[in-house]
Amino acid sequence: MLLLGGGAAVAAGAAAVVAREELAYWWAQLPGNGRPWKEGEVDFAGARGYLPVRAKPRTWGRSAASPANYRQANRPDDYTVDRVVIHVVQGSFATALKVFRDPFHEASAHYVVRGDGHIAQTVRELDVAFHAGNRGYNERSVGIEHAGFVDRPESFTPDMYAASARLTAGICRRYDFPADREHVVGHIEVPGTDHTDPGPHWDWVRYLALVRAELRRPAGRA
């Protein structure tokens, strides 16, 4: 009976959390209740924003992604952010930006990192990008695409690793979660996915070492 009672309490607590997040989500959708943001503002100081094909009043004015490829939100007020999901484009940097602009693509990510370390922010972090193929993970994570191919180790350059690590460190710092393999995951690890990225050539040991080194630096760089 004690175990059953404990289980009921846990279930009730989980239900309360879900209800609270749902209420926060709908409250944030009401006019005037959204998290304040500036036109063209980026979340990571090293990123560059890109104008959409047709900007709309509520959409981020310098986002490359079509509004059809992400959902407006006010994270972390409505959804807790505690994950980074690492992706590989299976194509070029330009290809990623092009498909994110396509309203029929039905997917986007928050960032795209090029081989030379250039970073584009394509969706604001407060919004839910459709990148993980799992609604819960989309709501709780920031998605980072990397130009290149999973079967080509040369895609993953030192400049790409360094820039992406700075980006991930900034995300970990902003939302206060650790840089470990529970909180920084590959697309392949998302429940229900049929994707294999970032693939066998992505060096997780090297990457997390770079992220943690960035976190040891004084805050304010990203």
BAKE-475451 format. One line per field, with one value per residue: x, y, z of N, C-alpha, C in turn. Coordinates in nm, 3 decimals, always signed. Example, Ala and Ser with C-alpha at 12.3 -4.5 7.8 and 13.67 -1.06 7.14 Angstrom:
BEGIN
n.xx <- [+1.319, +1.285] .
n.yy <- [-0.569, -0.225] .
n.zz <- [+0.780, +0.708] .
ca.xx <- [+1.230, +1.367] .
ca.yy <- [-0.450, -0.106] .
ca.zz <- [+0.780, +0.714] .
c.xx <- [+1.320, +1.290] .
c.yy <- [-0.330, +0.003] .
c.zz <- [+0.780, +0.787] .
//
This chain:
BEGIN
n.xx <- [+0.083, +0.199, +0.382, +0.205, +0.067, +0.277, +0.338, +0.105, +0.121, +0.348, +0.253, +0.043, +0.189, +0.340, +0.132, +0.043, +0.260, +0.255, +0.004, +0.053, +0.251, +0.103, -0.093, +0.073, +0.168, -0.065, -0.133, +0.086, +0.034, -0.155, -0.231, +0.020, +0.137, +0.358, +0.708, +0.940, +1.110, +1.347, +1.329, +1.504, +1.695, +1.943, +1.997, +2.242, +2.553, +2.744, +2.609, +2.440, +2.150, +1.890, +1.697, +1.354, +1.163, +0.913, +0.841, +0.639, +0.419, +0.439, +0.638, +0.988, +1.186, +1.426, +1.454, +1.541, +1.370, +1.057, +0.742, +0.575, +0.730, +0.799, +0.683, +0.524, +0.620, +0.700, +0.940, +1.175, +0.939, +0.698, +0.770, +1.007, +1.351, +1.595, +1.771, +2.005, +1.997, +2.188, +2.239, +2.297, +2.310, +2.304, +2.376, +2.449, +2.532, +2.392, +2.185, +2.043, +1.945, +1.782, +1.582, +1.464, +1.333, +1.129, +0.790, +0.665, +0.835, +0.825, +0.995, +1.259, +1.548, +1.702, +1.954, +2.220, +2.533, +2.827, +3.107, +3.328, +3.286, +3.096, +2.784, +2.437, +2.139, +1.821, +1.571, +1.419, +1.520, +1.316, +1.100, +0.946, +1.116, +1.072, +1.242, +1.327, +1.154, +0.988, +0.748, +0.766, +1.046, +1.104, +0.983, +1.136, +1.398, +1.691, +1.772, +2.052, +2.185, +2.438, +2.640, +2.705, +2.782, +2.687, +2.848, +3.091, +3.373, +3.534, +3.362, +3.333, +3.488, +3.769, +3.706, +3.426, +3.357, +3.456, +3.307, +3.043, +3.059, +3.094, +2.846, +2.670, +2.759, +2.678, +2.401, +2.361, +2.441, +2.253, +2.011, +2.068, +2.159, +2.349, +2.649, +2.645, +2.606, +2.346, +2.204, +2.297, +2.247, +2.239, +2.054, +1.982, +1.935, +1.694, +1.378, +1.181, +1.275, +1.380, +1.620, +1.978, +2.175, +2.407, +2.584, +2.853, +3.101, +3.101, +3.263, +3.210, +3.344, +3.550, +3.390, +3.225, +3.426, +3.521, +3.292, +3.268, +3.507, +3.455, +3.250, +3.395, +3.512, +3.491, +3.158, +2.944, +3.044, +2.876] .
n.yy <- [-0.120, +0.123, +0.158, +0.175, +0.406, +0.590, +0.577, +0.681, +0.939, +1.034, +1.016, +1.201, +1.431, +1.451, +1.490, +1.737, +1.901, +1.881, +1.997, +2.255, +2.346, +2.339, +2.531, +2.754, +2.768, +2.839, +3.079, +3.232, +3.272, +3.470, +3.804, +4.043, +3.899, +3.760, +3.663, +3.928, +4.047, +4.152, +4.276, +4.089, +4.013, +3.791, +3.482, +3.378, +3.521, +3.486, +3.416, +3.462, +3.617, +3.543, +3.681, +3.597, +3.458, +3.584, +3.802, +3.793, +3.966, +3.856, +3.670, +3.593, +3.845, +3.804, +3.542, +3.241, +3.034, +2.909, +3.011, +2.792, +2.583, +2.577, +2.623, +2.885, +2.996, +3.055, +2.988, +2.974, +2.993, +2.864, +2.603, +2.383, +2.398, +2.168, +2.023, +1.969, +1.893, +1.727, +1.749, +1.640, +1.776, +1.627, +1.737, +2.063, +2.377, +2.586, +2.438, +2.356, +2.604, +2.671, +2.465, +2.503, +2.739, +2.660, +2.617, +2.372, +2.184, +2.107, +2.099, +2.223, +2.376, +2.528, +2.636, +2.648, +2.516, +2.585, +2.445, +2.614, +2.728, +2.928, +3.044, +3.020, +3.148, +3.025, +2.990, +3.138, +3.069, +3.073, +2.974, +2.670, +2.458, +2.230, +1.972, +1.731, +1.519, +1.432, +1.528, +1.599, +1.616, +1.818, +2.033, +2.062, +2.108, +2.249, +2.264, +2.183, +2.200, +2.064, +2.129, +1.898, +1.543, +1.228, +1.009, +1.108, +1.185, +1.408, +1.619, +1.721, +1.958, +2.113, +2.386, +2.381, +2.209, +2.367, +2.608, +2.512, +2.398, +2.626, +2.741, +2.542, +2.540, +2.796, +2.762, +2.562, +2.712, +2.923, +2.792, +2.642, +2.362, +2.053, +1.981, +1.702, +1.357, +1.292, +1.523, +1.649, +1.536, +1.307, +1.314, +1.058, +0.942, +1.028, +0.935, +0.720, +0.809, +0.783, +0.853, +0.869, +1.045, +1.221, +1.039, +0.786, +0.913, +1.145, +1.301, +1.247, +1.255, +1.442, +1.663, +1.716, +1.770, +2.010, +2.168, +2.171, +2.295, +2.549, +2.622, +2.658, +2.897, +3.255, +3.379, +3.535, +3.544, +3.428] .
n.zz <- [+0.000, +0.072, -0.135, -0.349, -0.279, -0.289, -0.560, -0.666, -0.573, -0.706, -0.970, -0.956, -0.904, -1.142, -1.324, -1.238, -1.304, -1.587, -1.635, -1.539, -1.717, -1.953, -1.900, -1.872, -2.131, -2.283, -2.158, -2.234, -2.500, -2.517, -2.617, -2.550, -2.347, -2.421, -2.424, -2.416, -2.708, -2.956, -3.290, -3.521, -3.336, -3.207, -3.029, -2.967, -2.949, -3.147, -3.374, -3.691, -3.809, -4.052, -4.312, -4.368, -4.645, -4.666, -4.429, -4.135, -3.904, -3.630, -3.647, -3.612, -3.726, -3.863, -3.930, -4.097, -4.125, -4.242, -4.107, -4.102, -4.030, -3.767, -3.425, -3.261, -2.942, -2.594, -2.464, -2.191, -2.042, -2.093, -2.168, -2.032, -2.103, -2.161, -2.313, -2.580, -2.920, -3.151, -3.494, -3.835, -4.156, -4.394, -4.635, -4.770, -4.604, -4.728, -4.839, -4.610, -4.515, -4.729, -4.735, -4.488, -4.531, -4.689, -4.682, -4.706, -4.620, -4.354, -4.134, -3.925, -3.770, -3.483, -3.521, -3.768, -3.845, -4.017, -4.203, -4.175, -3.935, -3.925, -3.805, -3.841, -3.714, -3.725, -3.617, -3.338, -3.001, -2.815, -2.950, -3.077, -3.265, -3.539, -3.527, -3.413, -3.453, -3.257, -3.042, -2.764, -2.727, -2.911, -2.784, -2.555, -2.627, -2.794, -3.129, -3.328, -3.638, -3.851, -4.122, -4.384, -4.415, -4.278, -4.333, -4.405, -4.268, -4.297, -4.305, -4.051, -3.921, -3.742, -3.696, -3.712, -3.495, -3.282, -3.300, -3.276, -3.022, -2.863, -2.904, -2.797, -2.531, -2.453, -2.463, -2.266, -2.046, -2.046, -1.991, -1.777, -1.754, -1.744, -1.936, -2.063, -2.171, -2.133, -2.161, -2.387, -2.690, -2.971, -3.281, -3.349, -3.104, -3.011, -2.892, -3.093, -3.338, -3.685, -3.780, -3.831, -3.770, -3.551, -3.664, -3.702, -3.717, -3.577, -3.317, -3.004, -2.756, -2.795, -2.863, -2.633, -2.451, -2.552, -2.521, -2.239, -2.174, -2.274, -2.098, -1.868, -1.905, -1.848, -1.810, -2.057, -2.311, -2.491] .
ca.xx <- [+0.000, +0.288, +0.434, +0.097, +0.042, +0.388, +0.322, -0.005, +0.170, +0.435, +0.168, -0.028, +0.286, +0.370, +0.015, +0.040, +0.362, +0.203, -0.105, +0.111, +0.315, -0.003, -0.151, +0.173, +0.172, -0.180, -0.121, +0.187, -0.018, -0.244, -0.164, +0.087, +0.197, +0.475, +0.841, +0.984, +1.224, +1.368, +1.335, +1.637, +1.785, +1.982, +2.017, +2.384, +2.622, +2.823, +2.522, +2.384, +2.012, +1.863, +1.561, +1.267, +1.113, +0.810, +0.829, +0.506, +0.435, +0.479, +0.754, +1.117, +1.209, +1.546, +1.460, +1.538, +1.269, +0.917, +0.660, +0.511, +0.826, +0.819, +0.565, +0.546, +0.614, +0.770, +1.028, +1.138, +0.823, +0.593, +0.830, +1.142, +1.452, +1.702, +1.839, +2.053, +1.997, +2.287, +2.197, +2.379, +2.217, +2.307, +2.379, +2.529, +2.479, +2.291, +2.070, +1.965, +1.871, +1.679, +1.468, +1.394, +1.245, +1.021, +0.680, +0.621, +0.940, +0.773, +1.103, +1.359, +1.627, +1.729, +2.083, +2.295, +2.676, +2.901, +3.238, +3.425, +3.247, +2.989, +2.659, +2.312, +2.022, +1.707, +1.451, +1.451, +1.515, +1.189, +1.003, +0.965, +1.151, +1.035, +1.371, +1.360, +1.059, +0.926, +0.694, +0.822, +1.184, +1.102, +0.945, +1.234, +1.535, +1.740, +1.828, +2.167, +2.224, +2.576, +2.653, +2.788, +2.723, +2.724, +2.949, +3.211, +3.434, +3.592, +3.261, +3.338, +3.616, +3.799, +3.630, +3.287, +3.349, +3.480, +3.194, +2.927, +3.080, +3.064, +2.701, +2.608, +2.793, +2.590, +2.266, +2.367, +2.449, +2.128, +1.899, +2.119, +2.166, +2.488, +2.699, +2.674, +2.540, +2.203, +2.143, +2.344, +2.223, +2.228, +1.919, +1.959, +1.897, +1.560, +1.283, +1.092, +1.333, +1.437, +1.741, +2.102, +2.274, +2.518, +2.659, +2.967, +3.222, +3.092, +3.349, +3.142, +3.441, +3.611, +3.290, +3.187, +3.542, +3.521, +3.179, +3.300, +3.612, +3.387, +3.176, +3.489, +3.550, +3.397, +3.031, +2.930, +3.091, +2.766] .
ca.yy <- [+0.000, +0.238, +0.175, +0.223, +0.545, +0.669, +0.586, +0.774, +1.075, +1.069, +1.039, +1.327, +1.538, +1.463, +1.549, +1.879, +1.968, +1.890, +2.095, +2.387, +2.384, +2.364, +2.660, +2.857, +2.781, +2.914, +3.215, +3.304, +3.302, +3.585, +3.929, +4.115, +3.811, +3.693, +3.706, +4.039, +4.022, +4.258, +4.236, +4.055, +3.976, +3.651, +3.432, +3.348, +3.639, +3.452, +3.374, +3.562, +3.589, +3.550, +3.724, +3.498, +3.498, +3.683, +3.819, +3.822, +4.050, +3.788, +3.584, +3.657, +3.917, +3.765, +3.396, +3.176, +2.928, +2.943, +2.992, +2.661, +2.482, +2.583, +2.667, +2.997, +2.963, +3.151, +2.909, +2.861, +3.020, +2.764, +2.469, +2.374, +2.362, +2.096, +1.936, +2.009, +1.780, +1.745, +1.697, +1.662, +1.814, +1.542, +1.836, +2.182, +2.487, +2.654, +2.348, +2.363, +2.731, +2.666, +2.380, +2.561, +2.844, +2.596, +2.587, +2.234, +2.095, +2.061, +2.080, +2.329, +2.369, +2.662, +2.683, +2.569, +2.545, +2.555, +2.387, +2.716, +2.780, +3.028, +2.995, +3.089, +3.117, +3.019, +2.997, +3.184, +2.963, +3.074, +2.900, +2.525, +2.414, +2.092, +1.915, +1.602, +1.413, +1.389, +1.655, +1.629, +1.660, +1.949, +2.135, +2.076, +2.111, +2.337, +2.181, +2.239, +2.129, +2.081, +2.102, +1.783, +1.410, +1.139, +0.911, +1.179, +1.243, +1.539, +1.724, +1.772, +2.028, +2.176, +2.511, +2.346, +2.162, +2.477, +2.700, +2.443, +2.383, +2.755, +2.755, +2.452, +2.590, +2.909, +2.709, +2.499, +2.818, +2.999, +2.715, +2.580, +2.216, +2.012, +1.937, +1.560, +1.282, +1.286, +1.650, +1.682, +1.406, +1.302, +1.290, +0.913, +0.902, +1.076, +0.824, +0.713, +0.862, +0.690, +0.917, +0.813, +1.150, +1.271, +0.930, +0.727, +0.995, +1.257, +1.268, +1.295, +1.284, +1.570, +1.768, +1.750, +1.832, +2.150, +2.237, +2.192, +2.397, +2.678, +2.652, +2.701, +3.034, +3.351, +3.396, +3.660, +3.532, +3.381] .
ca.zz <- [+0.000, +0.075, -0.270, -0.435, -0.245, -0.342, -0.705, -0.694, -0.547, -0.818, -1.087, -0.936, -0.921, -1.285, -1.389, -1.202, -1.385, -1.724, -1.634, -1.520, -1.842, -2.051, -1.865, -1.905, -2.277, -2.332, -2.107, -2.313, -2.633, -2.511, -2.657, -2.444, -2.247, -2.476, -2.379, -2.502, -2.796, -3.053, -3.430, -3.569, -3.227, -3.202, -2.893, -2.952, -3.001, -3.265, -3.486, -3.781, -3.846, -4.194, -4.343, -4.433, -4.776, -4.637, -4.285, -4.083, -3.785, -3.507, -3.668, -3.592, -3.851, -3.936, -3.930, -4.227, -4.130, -4.265, -3.988, -4.106, -3.988, -3.623, -3.353, -3.171, -2.799, -2.509, -2.379, -2.106, -1.957, -2.114, -2.173, -1.980, -2.202, -2.092, -2.409, -2.714, -3.012, -3.256, -3.624, -3.954, -4.263, -4.514, -4.742, -4.743, -4.524, -4.811, -4.852, -4.486, -4.512, -4.834, -4.700, -4.374, -4.585, -4.764, -4.589, -4.721, -4.568, -4.225, -4.036, -3.913, -3.647, -3.434, -3.572, -3.866, -3.833, -4.140, -4.181, -4.135, -3.805, -3.935, -3.746, -3.872, -3.632, -3.817, -3.534, -3.203, -2.901, -2.743, -3.030, -3.088, -3.400, -3.568, -3.567, -3.352, -3.488, -3.132, -2.990, -2.634, -2.745, -2.976, -2.687, -2.447, -2.677, -2.900, -3.235, -3.400, -3.760, -3.895, -4.265, -4.416, -4.433, -4.168, -4.375, -4.449, -4.148, -4.328, -4.283, -3.915, -3.913, -3.613, -3.682, -3.685, -3.358, -3.189, -3.303, -3.223, -2.878, -2.801, -2.910, -2.699, -2.397, -2.425, -2.437, -2.134, -1.945, -2.043, -1.935, -1.655, -1.751, -1.761, -2.067, -2.058, -2.278, -2.108, -2.199, -2.522, -2.754, -3.116, -3.334, -3.345, -2.969, -2.979, -2.900, -3.208, -3.461, -3.783, -3.829, -3.780, -3.744, -3.633, -3.726, -3.629, -3.724, -3.484, -3.203, -2.884, -2.649, -2.831, -2.861, -2.497, -2.388, -2.598, -2.456, -2.098, -2.169, -2.290, -1.975, -1.765, -1.934, -1.789, -1.881, -2.131, -2.449, -2.578] .
c.xx <- [+0.086, +0.344, +0.327, +0.069, +0.151, +0.377, +0.213, +0.040, +0.260, +0.354, +0.094, +0.065, +0.321, +0.255, +0.007, +0.141, +0.314, +0.095, -0.050, +0.178, +0.212, -0.068, -0.056, +0.180, +0.057, -0.180, -0.025, +0.138, -0.107, -0.167, -0.105, +0.156, +0.323, +0.605, +0.891, +1.105, +1.231, +1.376, +1.479, +1.736, +1.817, +2.008, +2.164, +2.463, +2.701, +2.741, +2.481, +2.241, +1.992, +1.718, +1.481, +1.224, +1.006, +0.795, +0.685, +0.521, +0.487, +0.605, +0.881, +1.161, +1.331, +1.564, +1.458, +1.423, +1.131, +0.839, +0.587, +0.601, +0.866, +0.691, +0.601, +0.528, +0.684, +0.858, +1.132, +1.018, +0.716, +0.646, +0.972, +1.237, +1.568, +1.775, +1.895, +2.051, +2.090, +2.241, +2.307, +2.285, +2.197, +2.298, +2.461, +2.458, +2.366, +2.166, +1.981, +1.882, +1.757, +1.559, +1.393, +1.302, +1.123, +0.907, +0.629, +0.723, +0.900, +0.883, +1.194, +1.442, +1.656, +1.856, +2.134, +2.442, +2.747, +3.040, +3.343, +3.390, +3.141, +2.859, +2.543, +2.208, +1.900, +1.572, +1.495, +1.438, +1.384, +1.082, +1.043, +0.992, +1.113, +1.159, +1.393, +1.269, +0.987, +0.878, +0.755, +0.965, +1.191, +1.077, +1.053, +1.376, +1.562, +1.809, +1.939, +2.200, +2.370, +2.586, +2.742, +2.709, +2.773, +2.835, +3.077, +3.275, +3.496, +3.491, +3.280, +3.475, +3.643, +3.721, +3.483, +3.270, +3.360, +3.360, +3.070, +2.939, +3.052, +2.913, +2.632, +2.639, +2.703, +2.449, +2.261, +2.367, +2.317, +2.017, +1.942, +2.103, +2.307, +2.522, +2.741, +2.588, +2.393, +2.134, +2.189, +2.343, +2.224, +2.085, +1.884, +1.907, +1.758, +1.460, +1.192, +1.150, +1.376, +1.564, +1.865, +2.206, +2.291, +2.611, +2.786, +3.093, +3.216, +3.165, +3.288, +3.240, +3.506, +3.512, +3.255, +3.304, +3.550, +3.409, +3.214, +3.412, +3.553, +3.313, +3.268, +3.537, +3.451, +3.272, +3.031, +2.977, +2.980, +2.636] .
c.yy <- [+0.125, +0.266, +0.228, +0.369, +0.635, +0.686, +0.683, +0.917, +1.123, +1.101, +1.171, +1.445, +1.562, +1.529, +1.698, +1.959, +1.987, +1.997, +2.237, +2.435, +2.416, +2.500, +2.774, +2.879, +2.869, +3.057, +3.296, +3.340, +3.426, +3.712, +4.001, +4.030, +3.742, +3.747, +3.816, +4.001, +4.133, +4.201, +4.208, +4.012, +3.826, +3.612, +3.405, +3.459, +3.610, +3.413, +3.493, +3.521, +3.606, +3.588, +3.612, +3.547, +3.605, +3.692, +3.849, +3.893, +3.977, +3.704, +3.664, +3.717, +3.875, +3.612, +3.342, +3.078, +2.984, +2.924, +2.858, +2.552, +2.492, +2.634, +2.780, +2.952, +3.074, +3.077, +3.000, +2.887, +2.912, +2.621, +2.478, +2.332, +2.296, +1.999, +2.018, +1.883, +1.814, +1.674, +1.715, +1.676, +1.704, +1.632, +1.955, +2.278, +2.557, +2.569, +2.355, +2.491, +2.730, +2.584, +2.434, +2.675, +2.786, +2.557, +2.444, +2.134, +2.034, +2.031, +2.202, +2.299, +2.512, +2.721, +2.590, +2.613, +2.498, +2.504, +2.486, +2.780, +2.887, +2.966, +3.083, +3.049, +3.130, +3.019, +3.048, +3.069, +2.961, +2.996, +2.753, +2.488, +2.267, +2.019, +1.773, +1.488, +1.357, +1.516, +1.695, +1.679, +1.794, +2.059, +2.162, +2.101, +2.224, +2.249, +2.252, +2.148, +2.160, +2.042, +1.980, +1.654, +1.316, +1.042, +0.976, +1.249, +1.380, +1.653, +1.795, +1.832, +2.081, +2.305, +2.484, +2.300, +2.278, +2.571, +2.637, +2.426, +2.514, +2.778, +2.669, +2.495, +2.707, +2.865, +2.644, +2.604, +2.892, +2.925, +2.629, +2.428, +2.172, +1.970, +1.791, +1.488, +1.253, +1.410, +1.701, +1.551, +1.419, +1.277, +1.142, +0.867, +0.950, +0.960, +0.833, +0.761, +0.751, +0.749, +0.856, +0.919, +1.178, +1.164, +0.891, +0.813, +1.120, +1.219, +1.330, +1.333, +1.420, +1.684, +1.811, +1.811, +1.979, +2.230, +2.268, +2.294, +2.537, +2.718, +2.695, +2.843, +3.130, +3.367, +3.529, +3.655, +3.493, +3.397] .
c.zz <- [+0.000, -0.064, -0.365, -0.408, -0.298, -0.491, -0.744, -0.675, -0.659, -0.942, -1.077, -0.955, -1.067, -1.359, -1.361, -1.283, -1.528, -1.734, -1.622, -1.649, -1.950, -2.026, -1.902, -2.055, -2.327, -2.281, -2.193, -2.452, -2.635, -2.547, -2.536, -2.341, -2.296, -2.419, -2.471, -2.585, -2.898, -3.193, -3.470, -3.462, -3.233, -3.057, -2.864, -3.022, -3.129, -3.386, -3.570, -3.814, -3.995, -4.219, -4.406, -4.569, -4.759, -4.486, -4.247, -3.949, -3.661, -3.526, -3.646, -3.725, -3.928, -3.933, -4.071, -4.238, -4.161, -4.136, -3.986, -4.049, -3.841, -3.558, -3.258, -3.027, -2.722, -2.409, -2.311, -2.015, -1.971, -2.122, -2.117, -2.092, -2.128, -2.184, -2.526, -2.798, -3.129, -3.383, -3.727, -4.073, -4.367, -4.639, -4.696, -4.649, -4.601, -4.828, -4.728, -4.482, -4.614, -4.790, -4.578, -4.418, -4.655, -4.670, -4.599, -4.668, -4.433, -4.123, -4.038, -3.789, -3.603, -3.495, -3.682, -3.856, -3.959, -4.106, -4.135, -4.001, -3.807, -3.884, -3.792, -3.769, -3.721, -3.746, -3.398, -3.104, -2.824, -2.818, -3.042, -3.233, -3.418, -3.619, -3.519, -3.393, -3.366, -3.062, -2.856, -2.643, -2.815, -2.874, -2.584, -2.497, -2.775, -3.003, -3.311, -3.518, -3.793, -4.042, -4.286, -4.422, -4.325, -4.205, -4.426, -4.330, -4.173, -4.313, -4.150, -3.887, -3.773, -3.590, -3.650, -3.541, -3.259, -3.183, -3.241, -3.071, -2.805, -2.795, -2.803, -2.556, -2.358, -2.392, -2.299, -2.024, -1.933, -1.970, -1.816, -1.653, -1.788, -1.904, -2.055, -2.162, -2.249, -2.164, -2.335, -2.600, -2.906, -3.159, -3.327, -3.210, -2.927, -2.992, -3.022, -3.339, -3.556, -3.844, -3.764, -3.746, -3.593, -3.689, -3.652, -3.629, -3.638, -3.356, -3.075, -2.773, -2.674, -2.815, -2.719, -2.419, -2.426, -2.531, -2.311, -2.081, -2.185, -2.164, -1.861, -1.787, -1.868, -1.874, -1.955, -2.274, -2.543, -2.505] .
//
